[in-house]
Amino acid sequence: MKILVVDDEPLARERLLRLLARIEPSWECFEASAGREALDLVAEQEPDLVLLDIRMPGMDGIEVASELHELDSPPAIIFCTAYDEYALQALQHQAMAYLLKPVREAELARALQGAGRINRVQLASLREGAQGGPARTVVSSHTHRGFESLPLEEVRCFIAEQKYVTAVSPELELLIPDTLKDLEQEFGAQFLRVHRNALVALRHVDRLEKAGDGSWRVILDGLEQAPAISRRHLSEVKLRLAQR
């Protein structure tokens, strides 16, 4: 993987480069001290990932991210900043993670693992919404651990409880700022409503299972949790699964 580290502070760049070398010595890393220099290096080196500071003189990190997203195949972005008020802007720019300085090795490793699961083609498709394609290939949230993202292809189900919706995968449960209704409208081709509080990923449905009391539930691959199917949705669920 090729990684570009962008920060106007030399010590901050050195720290990140040192952490990256410890996490995976084989990665090819570059550095830039300013926004315009970063854009030039992206054009020249085509990195897979950019670790991007936000507050920089001249062109700041948000402006850099905006220009990167105009590329045909933009790199993944992880924002690294000493300030936490930029989380919403990071979300709007589809950042893979949002880390607060001083960045810890474990947090950086987790963010890199998540970003590594999303390739450049998938990242480019994040912008297809304006052309009628899928708006996102990830779901994201700002949690107590920082800014986290989960690739949509790994989500088994979305579960609504009171005011919150949880995206559930075998490795992670992520509270997200979306409503179940909005998720159904956006991802209706990939996810199926099985209950008023649950959507399941069609690609991950293993089978339907009937309980002794006559109720039904969905068995999802790699997941112990089995969402219930309401009587209202049972016929449609069976029909959609038969059409796969």
C-alpha positions in Angstrom: 0.0 0.0 0.0 1.2 3.5 -0.8 0.5 6.2 1.9 0.9 9.9 1.8 1.3 11.8 5.1 0.3 15.4 5.0 1.0 17.8 7.9 2.6 21.2 8.2 4.4 20.2 11.4 7.6 18.1 10.9 7.3 16.4 14.2 3.8 15.3 13.5 4.8 13.8 10.1 7.8 12.0 11.7 5.5 10.5 14.3 3.0 9.2 11.8 5.8 7.8 9.5 7.3 6.1 12.5 4.0 4.5 13.5 3.3 3.4 9.9 6.8 1.7 9.8 6.0 -0.2 13.0 2.6 -1.3 11.8 3.8 -2.5 8.3 7.4 -1.9 7.2 6.6 -2.9 3.6 4.3 0.1 3.0 5.7 2.8 0.7 5.2 6.2 2.4 5.6 9.8 1.2 5.2 13.1 3.0 4.0 16.6 2.2 4.1 19.8 4.4 1.3 21.7 2.6 -1.9 21.2 0.7 -0.8 22.1 -2.8 2.4 19.9 -2.4 0.1 17.0 -1.3 -2.1 17.3 -4.4 1.0 17.3 -6.6 2.3 14.2 -4.9 -1.1 12.5 -5.3 -1.0 13.1 -9.0 2.6 11.9 -9.2 2.6 8.9 -6.9 -1.1 7.8 -6.9 -1.2 6.7 -3.2 -3.9 4.4 -2.0 -4.4 6.4 1.3 -3.8 9.9 2.5 -3.3 10.7 6.2 -4.4 14.3 6.2 -4.0 17.1 8.7 -6.9 19.6 8.7 -5.5 22.9 10.1 -2.7 23.9 7.7 -1.7 27.4 6.4 -2.8 28.2 2.9 -4.9 25.2 1.6 -6.3 23.3 4.6 -7.1 19.6 4.8 -10.8 20.1 4.0 -9.9 21.9 0.8 -7.4 19.2 -0.1 -10.1 16.5 0.4 -12.5 18.4 -1.8 -10.0 18.5 -4.7 -9.1 14.8 -4.2 -12.7 13.8 -4.5 -12.8 15.4 -8.0 -10.3 12.7 -9.2 -11.5 9.7 -11.2 -10.0 7.3 -8.6 -9.5 9.3 -5.3 -7.4 7.8 -2.5 -8.9 6.9 0.8 -8.6 9.7 3.4 -8.0 9.5 7.1 -8.1 12.9 8.8 -5.6 13.4 11.7 -6.2 16.6 13.7 -5.7 18.1 17.2 -9.3 19.5 17.0 -12.6 17.5 17.2 -14.9 20.1 15.7 -14.3 18.9 12.1 -16.0 15.5 12.4 -19.1 16.6 10.5 -17.0 18.0 7.6 -15.0 14.8 7.6 -18.2 12.8 7.3 -19.3 14.9 4.4 -16.0 14.2 2.6 -16.4 10.4 3.2 -13.3 10.1 5.3 -12.5 6.5 6.3 -11.5 7.6 9.8 -11.1 10.7 12.0 -8.2 10.5 14.5 -7.3 13.0 17.2 -3.7 13.9 17.8 -1.5 12.6 19.3 -2.5 9.6 17.2 -2.1 6.3 19.0 -0.6 3.3 17.2 -3.6 1.0 18.0 -6.1 3.6 16.7 -4.1 4.1 13.6 -3.8 0.4 12.9 -7.6 -0.1 13.3 -8.3 2.8 11.0 -5.8 1.5 8.4 -7.4 -1.9 8.6 -10.8 -0.5 7.8 -9.5 1.7 5.0 -7.6 -1.2 3.5 -10.9 -3.1 2.9 -12.1 -0.4 0.6 -10.4 -0.2 -2.8 -10.1 2.8 -5.1 -12.9 1.7 -7.4 -15.3 1.5 -4.4 -14.1 4.9 -3.2 -14.9 6.4 -6.6 -18.4 5.0 -6.4 -19.0 7.1 -3.3 -19.7 10.0 -5.6 -22.1 8.1 -7.9 -25.2 9.2 -6.1 -25.5 12.3 -8.2 -25.6 10.1 -11.3 -28.2 7.8 -9.8 -25.9 5.1 -8.6 -25.4 3.9 -5.0 -24.6 6.9 -2.8 -22.3 5.1 -0.4 -20.2 2.0 -0.1 -19.6 2.6 3.6 -21.6 3.7 6.7 -19.9 6.0 9.1 -20.2 7.5 12.6 -18.3 9.6 15.1 -18.0 7.4 18.2 -16.0 7.6 21.5 -13.2 5.9 19.6 -13.1 8.6 16.9 -14.5 8.6 13.4 -15.3 5.0 12.3 -16.5 3.5 9.0 -17.8 0.1 8.1 -17.9 -1.2 4.5 -21.5 -1.8 3.4 -20.6 -5.2 2.0 -19.7 -6.4 5.5 -22.9 -5.3 7.1 -25.3 -8.2 7.8 -28.2 -6.1 9.1 -29.4 -2.7 10.4 -31.2 -2.9 13.7 -33.3 0.0 15.1 -33.7 0.4 18.8 -35.4 3.5 20.2 -33.6 6.5 18.7 -30.6 4.6 17.4 -29.7 2.4 14.4 -26.9 -0.2 14.6 -25.0 -1.5 11.6 -24.0 -5.1 12.5 -21.2 -7.1 11.1 -19.4 -10.2 12.4 -16.5 -8.0 13.7 -18.2 -4.7 14.6 -21.5 -3.1 15.8 -21.6 0.6 14.8 -24.2 3.1 15.9 -24.9 5.3 12.9 -26.7 8.6 12.4 -29.2 7.2 9.9 -32.8 6.2 10.1 -34.0 2.8 9.1 -36.4 4.4 6.6 -33.6 6.4 4.9 -31.3 3.3 4.8 -34.1 1.3 3.2 -34.6 4.0 0.5 -30.9 4.2 -0.2 -30.0 0.5 -0.1 -33.3 -1.1 -1.0 -31.7 -3.2 -3.7 -29.3 -4.7 -1.3 -31.2 -4.8 2.0 -34.6 -6.3 2.8 -37.1 -5.1 5.4 -38.0 -8.1 7.6 -39.4 -6.2 10.6 -40.3 -2.6 11.4 -37.0 -2.5 13.3 -34.7 -4.5 11.0 -33.2 -4.6 7.5 -31.0 -7.6 6.5 -28.4 -7.9 3.7 -29.8 -10.1 0.9 -26.3 -11.3 0.0 -25.7 -12.6 3.6 -29.0 -14.4 4.2 -28.3 -18.1 4.8 -31.8 -19.3 5.4 -35.1 -18.6 7.1 -35.8 -20.6 10.3 -39.2 -21.3 11.9 -39.5 -21.5 15.6 -41.7 -23.8 17.6 -44.2 -21.0 18.3 -44.7 -20.4 14.6 -42.5 -17.3 14.4 -39.8 -16.8 11.8 -36.3 -15.4 11.9 -33.4 -14.8 9.4 -30.2 -16.7 9.8 -27.3 -14.6 8.5 -23.8 -15.9 7.6 -21.2 -15.2 10.2 -23.7 -13.8 12.7 -25.3 -15.3 15.8 -27.9 -12.6 16.0 -31.0 -13.7 14.0 -33.5 -10.8 13.3 -37.1 -11.7 13.7 -39.5 -11.6 10.7 -42.8 -10.0 11.3 -46.0 -11.6 9.9 -46.6 -8.5 7.9 -43.3 -8.9 6.0 -43.0 -12.7 5.8 -44.6 -13.1 2.3 -42.5 -10.4 0.8 -39.3 -11.8 2.4 -39.9 -15.2 1.0 -40.6 -13.7 -2.4 -37.5 -11.6 -2.5 -35.3 -14.5 -1.4 -36.8 -16.8 -4.1 -35.9 -14.2 -6.7 -32.2 -14.0 -5.7 
